[in-house]
Amino acid sequence: MIIVMRKIPFLRQKDDTFIFKHSSFFLRTFNFCIAVFIFISNILGIKENSYSLVAIGVGIFCLLISCYQNLWIFQLDKKIILNKKGVFFLSRKQTFTFSEVSAILIEKYMRSAGKAEYTEISVQFKDGETQVIESEKTKKIKDKIEMAEELQRLIH
């Protein structure tokens, strides 16, 4: 099977593999830097007995956010889907076959307060379960939408 795909920036793609990454490298790095700054300032503050448990809690939260991943890998040659979800060292890995997939759904909707259109990309399984791959403003994930449309075509 020969698959012709154009390269999509910021999404890793191999010949027979589509990879959906949840958050940007910039966002992860930013949250990690905030966490490090909070921890360092509180460690220095311990010497003077001026530290904040609330700030340490915010630092832990930022650290967890920077380590969270929701990675979806569609391997067309093996006809499997790998999902890795959770904090790096505590992530849960699941493997699905294409035969378990009912559809790749691309749903567009408007949120009540905003004027922007949002898109949700999800996998619907034959047992009725649906798992969200991505949910974001449509203009931010146009490349992922194109990739999901191509996946719809290739899986079925």
N, C-alpha and C positions, 0 to 999 in steps of 0.2 A: 504494500500500500504506500503510495507516494502522497505526502501531504505538503501542500504549498501554503506557507503562512508568512505573512509579513511580520517583521520584528516590531514589537510594541515596546516603546521605551518604559523603563522602570518596572517591567514585568519580566521575570526570568522565563525564557522559553527555550526548549530544546526541540529537536525535530518532532518527536512524538509525545511531548510533555507540555502541559499547561500548568502554570503555578499561580495561584491567587494568594497574595500576602495581605495580611489584615491592616497593618499600620505602616506608615512610612518610616524610613531610617531616621529622618530628621526629627520626627516626633518622639521616637524612642530615645534618641540621643539627648534631646531637650529634657525629657522627663528624668533620664538618668543623671544629667548634670544638675538639675534641681535637687534631686535626692542627695547627691554627693555634697553639694553646697550646704544643704540643711544638716547633714550628718557632721561635716567638718565644723560648722559654726557651733553646733551643740557640743561636740567633743571639746572644742576650745573653751566653751562656756562652762563646762563641768569644773575646770580648774578654778574658776571664779564663783562657782556655785550659782550660775545663772544659765540654766538650760530650760527648755520647754518640752514637756511630754507631748503636747499637741503638735508642735513642729516636728518632733521625731515621728509621730504617727503619720503626718503628711509626707515626710520623707520616705517612710516605709511604703505608703500608698503609691508615691511616684516611682519608687523602685520596682514595685510589683507591676505597675502599668508598663514600665519600660521593658520588663521581661516577659510580658504576656504575648502569646502568639496564637493566631488562628490561621493555620496554613492548610490550603487545599491543593493537592497535587493530582492532576488527572494524567495518568500514563496510558496513552492510546495503544501503544504496542503491547502492553500487558493486560489491557482492558480492566484496570483497577483504579480506584480513587483512594488516596491516602489523606486522612485528616489528622492534623496534630493541633490540639487545642489545650491551652493552659499556660502556666508559668514554665519557662524553659526546663527547669529541673523537675517539675511535677506535672508535665504535660501528659495528656491522655491521647493515645494513638489509636485510630480506627482505620480499618481497611474495608472497602466495599468493592464489589464487582459491578461492571456496567450492567449486568443482567438484573441487579437489584434496583437500578435507577429507573424510575418512571419518566422523569422529565427534568430538564434544567429550566427553571422558571425565571423570567425577567419581568418583574412587576413594577410599574411606575405609578406613583401616587403623589398627592399634594398634602402637606401637613397643614393642619387647621390654622396655625398662626402665621405661617410664612407664605411667601409667594413663589419660592423655589420648588422645582420638581425633584422628587427623590426617587431612587431606583433601588429595588431589593433584588439581588441575585441569590437564588437558593436551589438546592437539590431536593427533589421530591422522590421518595423511594416508593416501591410498589406496596409496601406494608402501610402506607399512608403517612409516614413520618416525613417531616420537612425540616431541613437544616439550612440556616442562612449562611451564605458564603460572604456576602457584602451587602451593606445597606448604607447609602450615602447620597449626597446631592448628585443628580444626574450629570451635571457638567464636570464634576470632579472624577467620575469613573467611566467616562466614555470609552476608554481603551479596554477596561474590564468588561463593559457591556458588549463590545465587539467580540472579545474573546469568548464570552458566554454564548453569544449567538453562533459562533463557529463551533463551539462544543455541542450545542443543540443539534447542529447539522451532522457532526461527525459521530456522535454517540448513537443516533437513531437512523 
